[in-house]
Amino acid sequence: MELDTNELCSDCHNPYADQFESWCKECNAKRFQQDFPNWTSGNEFIDRFIRETQLNAQRRNQVLEWIPYNRFKNVKYLDKGGFGAVYEVIWLDGPIQWFDDVKWSRNNNRTMALKNLNKSSNLSEEFLNEV
């Protein structure tokens, strides 16, 4: 049985990992990897954790990104818990939807929850493995 061309990645011509979302694991992993030099959290453990999730994502909604604080607006405190505080924010760029030949297409100005972890500048590999 031959696959419909709509089920194949337009870049590598392999079947999509997720046909419903037109998500190509290999091509998107390459795009993320090319962008690694363009961002850092400032913490090698966090950077490695985020990069590993990007390279191993099976679906579009499994991707973690480092988002600089200046990409949020209307930050509103909601509540405090044992590990930090939760805020409602508008993410100016928004989550990735797909790649449109030259850049990620995003769902801009998306309301999101943001969690500020206590002592997050001192996170270790052991802590991230627990997450």
TORKOL-4160 file (C-alpha; in steps of 0.2 Angstrom, whole numbers, padded with zeros to 4 digits, m for minus):
131
<pt num="1" X="0000" Y="0000" Z="0000"/>
<pt num="2" X="0007" Y="0017" Z="m0005"/>
<pt num="3" X="0007" Y="0032" Z="0007"/>
<pt num="4" X="m0002" Y="0047" Z="0002"/>
<pt num="5" X="0011" Y="0062" Z="m0001"/>
<pt num="6" X="0001" Y="0072" Z="0012"/>
<pt num="7" X="0008" Y="0059" Z="0025"/>
<pt num="8" X="0026" Y="0062" Z="0020"/>
<pt num="9" X="0038" Y="0075" Z="0026"/>
<pt num="10" X="0040" Y="0088" Z="0012"/>
<pt num="11" X="0059" Y="0089" Z="0017"/>
<pt num="12" X="0065" Y="0071" Z="0019"/>
<pt num="13" X="0050" Y="0062" Z="0011"/>
<pt num="14" X="0049" Y="0050" Z="0026"/>
<pt num="15" X="0032" Y="0046" Z="0034"/>
<pt num="16" X="0027" Y="0059" Z="0048"/>
<pt num="17" X="0029" Y="0053" Z="0065"/>
<pt num="18" X="0012" Y="0060" Z="0068"/>
<pt num="19" X="0001" Y="0062" Z="0053"/>
<pt num="20" X="m0012" Y="0072" Z="0062"/>
<pt num="21" X="0000" Y="0086" Z="0065"/>
<pt num="22" X="0012" Y="0084" Z="0051"/>
<pt num="23" X="0027" Y="0082" Z="0063"/>
<pt num="24" X="0043" Y="0075" Z="0056"/>
<pt num="25" X="0054" Y="0070" Z="0071"/>
<pt num="26" X="0070" Y="0069" Z="0061"/>
<pt num="27" X="0068" Y="0086" Z="0052"/>
<pt num="28" X="0062" Y="0095" Z="0067"/>
<pt num="29" X="0076" Y="0088" Z="0078"/>
<pt num="30" X="0088" Y="0095" Z="0065"/>
<pt num="31" X="0080" Y="0112" Z="0065"/>
<pt num="32" X="0081" Y="0113" Z="0084"/>
<pt num="33" X="0099" Y="0107" Z="0084"/>
<pt num="34" X="0104" Y="0121" Z="0072"/>
<pt num="35" X="0096" Y="0133" Z="0084"/>
<pt num="36" X="0106" Y="0127" Z="0100"/>
<pt num="37" X="0120" Y="0140" Z="0098"/>
<pt num="38" X="0106" Y="0154" Z="0098"/>
<pt num="39" X="0100" Y="0152" Z="0116"/>
<pt num="40" X="0105" Y="0147" Z="0133"/>
<pt num="41" X="0097" Y="0148" Z="0150"/>
<pt num="42" X="0114" Y="0151" Z="0158"/>
<pt num="43" X="0113" Y="0134" Z="0166"/>
<pt num="44" X="0121" Y="0119" Z="0157"/>
<pt num="45" X="0110" Y="0106" Z="0166"/>
<pt num="46" X="0094" Y="0115" Z="0161"/>
<pt num="47" X="0101" Y="0118" Z="0143"/>
<pt num="48" X="0105" Y="0100" Z="0141"/>
<pt num="49" X="0088" Y="0094" Z="0148"/>
<pt num="50" X="0078" Y="0106" Z="0136"/>
<pt num="51" X="0089" Y="0101" Z="0121"/>
<pt num="52" X="0087" Y="0082" Z="0124"/>
<pt num="53" X="0068" Y="0085" Z="0125"/>
<pt num="54" X="0069" Y="0094" Z="0108"/>
<pt num="55" X="0079" Y="0080" Z="0100"/>
<pt num="56" X="0068" Y="0066" Z="0107"/>
<pt num="57" X="0051" Y="0074" Z="0104"/>
<pt num="58" X="0038" Y="0062" Z="0096"/>
<pt num="59" X="0025" Y="0075" Z="0094"/>
<pt num="60" X="0024" Y="0094" Z="0092"/>
<pt num="61" X="0017" Y="0097" Z="0110"/>
<pt num="62" X="0031" Y="0087" Z="0118"/>
<pt num="63" X="0044" Y="0101" Z="0115"/>
<pt num="64" X="0051" Y="0111" Z="0129"/>
<pt num="65" X="0059" Y="0128" Z="0125"/>
<pt num="66" X="0069" Y="0141" Z="0134"/>
<pt num="67" X="0059" Y="0157" Z="0134"/>
<pt num="68" X="0067" Y="0173" Z="0139"/>
<pt num="69" X="0057" Y="0183" Z="0152"/>
<pt num="70" X="0055" Y="0198" Z="0140"/>
<pt num="71" X="0044" Y="0187" Z="0129"/>
<pt num="72" X="0030" Y="0187" Z="0142"/>
<pt num="73" X="0018" Y="0202" Z="0145"/>
<pt num="74" X="0004" Y="0205" Z="0157"/>
<pt num="75" X="0012" Y="0194" Z="0171"/>
<pt num="76" X="m0001" Y="0191" Z="0185"/>
<pt num="77" X="0003" Y="0182" Z="0201"/>
<pt num="78" X="m0010" Y="0168" Z="0204"/>
<pt num="79" X="m0004" Y="0157" Z="0219"/>
<pt num="80" X="0011" Y="0151" Z="0228"/>
<pt num="81" X="0015" Y="0132" Z="0232"/>
<pt num="82" X="0029" Y="0122" Z="0240"/>
<pt num="83" X="0041" Y="0124" Z="0225"/>
<pt num="84" X="0038" Y="0141" Z="0219"/>
<pt num="85" X="0024" Y="0153" Z="0213"/>
<pt num="86" X="0012" Y="0152" Z="0198"/>
<pt num="87" X="0008" Y="0166" Z="0186"/>
<pt num="88" X="m0003" Y="0169" Z="0172"/>
<pt num="89" X="0006" Y="0177" Z="0157"/>
<pt num="90" X="0004" Y="0181" Z="0139"/>
<pt num="91" X="0018" Y="0173" Z="0129"/>
<pt num="92" X="0021" Y="0185" Z="0114"/>
<pt num="93" X="0028" Y="0172" Z="0103"/>
<pt num="94" X="0017" Y="0157" Z="0108"/>
<pt num="95" X="0020" Y="0138" Z="0106"/>
<pt num="96" X="0027" Y="0131" Z="0089"/>
<pt num="97" X="0014" Y="0125" Z="0077"/>
<pt num="98" X="0024" Y="0120" Z="0062"/>
<pt num="99" X="0039" Y="0125" Z="0052"/>
<pt num="100" X="0035" Y="0135" Z="0036"/>
<pt num="101" X="0051" Y="0133" Z="0025"/>
<pt num="102" X="0061" Y="0146" Z="0034"/>
<pt num="103" X="0055" Y="0148" Z="0052"/>
<pt num="104" X="0044" Y="0141" Z="0066"/>
<pt num="105" X="0026" Y="0146" Z="0064"/>
<pt num="106" X="0019" Y="0150" Z="0081"/>
<pt num="107" X="0002" Y="0153" Z="0090"/>
<pt num="108" X="0006" Y="0171" Z="0095"/>
<pt num="109" X="0000" Y="0180" Z="0111"/>
<pt num="110" X="m0006" Y="0164" Z="0120"/>
<pt num="111" X="m0011" Y="0165" Z="0138"/>
<pt num="112" X="m0001" Y="0152" Z="0148"/>
<pt num="113" X="0004" Y="0147" Z="0166"/>
<pt num="114" X="0021" Y="0151" Z="0171"/>
<pt num="115" X="0029" Y="0143" Z="0186"/>
<pt num="116" X="0044" Y="0151" Z="0195"/>
<pt num="117" X="0054" Y="0138" Z="0204"/>
<pt num="118" X="0062" Y="0143" Z="0220"/>
<pt num="119" X="0081" Y="0143" Z="0219"/>
<pt num="120" X="0080" Y="0138" Z="0200"/>
<pt num="121" X="0097" Y="0146" Z="0197"/>
<pt num="122" X="0105" Y="0132" Z="0207"/>
<pt num="123" X="0096" Y="0117" Z="0198"/>
<pt num="124" X="0106" Y="0101" Z="0196"/>
<pt num="125" X="0106" Y="0086" Z="0185"/>
<pt num="126" X="0099" Y="0076" Z="0199"/>
<pt num="127" X="0084" Y="0088" Z="0201"/>
<pt num="128" X="0080" Y="0088" Z="0183"/>
<pt num="129" X="0080" Y="0069" Z="0182"/>
<pt num="130" X="0067" Y="0070" Z="0195"/>
<pt num="131" X="0056" Y="0082" Z="0185"/>
